[in-house]
Amino acid sequence: MTMMNLKSLATSVAVSGLVGLSTLLATGIAVAQELKIGYVNSERVLREAAPAKAALARMEADFSKRDKDLNDQAAKLKAAADKLEKDAPTVPESERNRRQRELVEQDRDLQRKRREFQEDLNQRRNEETAGIVERANKVIKQIFEGEKYDLILQDVVFAGPRVDITEKVIKALNASGAK
């Protein structure tokens, strides 16, 4: 082969390589454009969906009396402490010490009840949230399969409105009822 033939062969290979590469890139872009991706804002679902709102209302109803009782107990304890402080100069020291011990014990009891209340509330919130998340995941899976998504993401840093399917999930949860 002559030098000229080698150069033209090399040029042909380079050109065909570029054509192959551009075809591959075009195919890759076409495949990428065919991907159907969705995004769900989990926090928004837990905040706006009817089942989440219903769970919050149930929790408020279940825990409001206990919360009120604790607040009433705290107010009584504060009033008793204020009264002791006001009466301290005129009350004998033994009586003042006895009342102070009672107030300390009542405060300790109140703090224990508040901790128990908070633990019960947190446990209930976690249970309710887990139930809603489970139902939301079922709805997301139905949307995934029904609308032929390739990928649905949750908890991303950035997502455009074109891929945000949060509203679909909320509507589907609302349609399934606020159980």
Buried (B, 14 or more C-beta within 10 A) or exposed (E): EEEEEEEEEEEEEEEEEEEEEEEEEEEEEEEEEEEEEBBBBBEBBBEBBBBBBBBBEEBEEEBEEBEEEBEEBBEEBEEBBEEBEEEEEEBEEEEBEEBEEEBEEBBEEBEEBBEEBEEEBEEBBEEBEEBBBEBBBEBBEEBBEEEEBEEBEBEEEEBEEEBBBBBBBBEBBBEBEBE
